[in-house]
Structures are given as structure tokens and as C-alpha cells.
Amino acid sequence: MLIVGADLHKINMLKNELSVEFAMKDLGDAKKILGMRIIRDRDSLRLTQEEYLKKVIKRFNMLDAKPVSTPIPSHFQLSVEQSPETEDELVHMDKVPYASAVGSLMYAMVCTRPDIAHAVGVVSRYMSNPGREHWEAVKWILRYLNGSAEKALCFQKYDKGLMGYVDADNSGYVFTFGGTAISWRSKLQSIVALSSCEADDSQSAIYLAKNPVFHARTKHIGLRYHFIWSVLENGVLKLEKIPDERNPADMFTKVVNKEKLKLCSTSVNLQNE
């Protein structure tokens, strides 16, 4: 059990109450949890999966592979047409640990590595029938991690509150607290958008959220989404247009070059250890 809090007195009270009901041992400050290493210094706390990632890279024989600078390059144009069609291709891919590798990457992605979310989302689409090109993409992600396994989410003392960045084309988002990523997702949009106002994080979408006026082009949007109006009216949320060059959500929806990847990663405090 991991107990976290800002008040040491309350933490000790809780531990005492738990010890009355359960047989437990106080192991002191947490150093590891669920495969993540916790690194503390005077001004920050870091979460890293360096040890886990090195084990994964070794398991799939990629320790000697040349590192690359991005999780997935633009020249990988993956599709279902690249799935096996012949018996020989099927036999070959049956020997490839595709599902195991993607599963290992998924765990890293959901814990501490938002930078691989888009790439992992792409290769996971072909889990049921992967082909050679799909496997090459998985190995590329492993090569990227081979050169960046030490990256960590860095939590520092900032007065920044909860902020969310969205690039709605593919339903990619990241939420930060104190400037550090705490929740993120990259997935295909599950609902068909009938206009750019509905689909994109555009000025017109922001205007519609702030001005609840029904008209012919927006009345089809379900009422269950209109709660945003009330929270805006109450000052709970504030919507702003974020320029593409400052939007870290870009790395969740598209292939980005190494310069943009670095910008997005540092924007959510994913740093070299």
C-alpha cells in the first residue's frame, strides 16, 4: 500500500489506524511501485521505468539495436493490407512475439511514457493479424526506448493547477498538474464528426462551447456533451486556443519529428533522468 499526503501527522495517524486492523510493516519512503522507480531530491520527485524498459529491450533482443530519435517515423505507412496473406507469411508471424511486445510497450506507455502513446496506439491496431511491416514498427519503438530508457516524469513545486491540452482530430489529450503529465490518451475518434467545429479544437468549437446557441449545424450534438456550458459559466473551466507549436497533445495524434517530440515531452515534464 502506498500512502501519499501533504500532512505528515495525518499520514502517521492513518498508518496507526491501519495497523490496529491489519498486520502490516512500515517500509519507509517508497522507492518502487508497480515497476516504477521513485527518485527523490530536495526539489523534485521523479518516476522512471528505466529498469523495466531495459528488461523489455533485452527480452526482445534489441539491446544492440541502433537507437532512433522518434517512436515512429513518417515513412512507416501501416495498414491492414500488410497483414499476412500467404501460408508462409502466417507461419513466420506465428513465431514473432508481437502481442507480448506490444503489451510490454503498453504498460510503459500508460505509466510513465506518454511520448510513445501514438506509436503504441498505431501498432496495437494490428494485434489480431500482424505482418512483417507491423513488427518492424514495433522494433522501431524498442529502438527508440533503447536510446531513451532513462526518461522520467518530473514532479516539482509549481503553482500551476490542472491543465488539459487536446488535439481533437484523433481524440488525443494530455492533462498536467503542476506542469507534469498525469493523464493522457491517444486513440481514434469513436464518433463520426459532421463538421470541423465539432471535431477540431478550433476557435469555432471554443465559441460554441462558450455560447450555447442551437442552430441547424450543431443541434445534432448530444445534450450529454453540453455540460461544458455550465462549468464554463461557473468558472470551473477556462477554454483557450493553443498554437500548434505550443500544444503537447500533437504527439498523441500524429507522427512528429524529433524537435517537436522534444518540445512536447518537455512541455509535460518528461525529462532525461
Phi, psi and omega in degrees: 000134178252124180250125182233139177186163180269344183249108183297325179298316179293325177298315180295322177299315180297317179297320178295318180294320179293322182293337177290324184268332186228150172283116185215160180231130179279114182267005179080200181300134181292135177245336178215148173205125175052042178083000178257138176264136180256120181245125181245144163221191188296325188246358185206167173227133183239143174245125180221152176241033184304313181296316179299314183294322179296324176294319179296314180299320178292319182301325182258022172056044182242012181297326182266003180287144181291125179296152176237166190265350179223155182293329179206132182270165182290339183281353173277105178252085187276147179202168179291340178295344180270002177290156183301140178239328181263164179297321180297319179295319179296318179297317180298313184288338176297336181271354183267129182280056186298307184298320179296317180294314180296320177299319178295320178293322179299319181296317177297319183297317184282341183268302189222359187237073177297340182292342179256007186301313182294314181298316179294323177298322180294309184289337180287344179293342187247023182300324186287333182205069184285149176248183182299317181296323178295319179294324176298324178293320177297316179295328177297317178299318178296323176295321177298315180292331178298333179259000183218025184298336184279355182300146183218150170279125186251120179255121182234173181276092177241154177269008178289135178271208180282127178227143178235137177240132185227136167238097197286353182307314180241022180058043175264138179208162171215135175249137179239152173227124186066022179089357184246139181299130176237343179205136180206161180200146175224115179204161176291144178297128186271347180244132180292125178271135183261359177200160177293332177298320181282324189271325192257160176273058186264171178298324181293325177294319178295318180298318180297320180295324182276342184231090186287074180245118178283140169208181191301328187271349183235356185291344180284345181292126186302142180299337182293345177269351187277002177300337182301329180299315184293320181288331174291318179298324182276359178078013180288322180237155174226128181259135178222147173279125180253124177301147182306321184290349179242011184258105180293346180292346179302324184287353179266352187235350184204165173287129179238154178283175187293329179291315179291324178298318179296318179297314180295318182294313180292333179294337179247019177061036169268108191233162172292137184295000000 
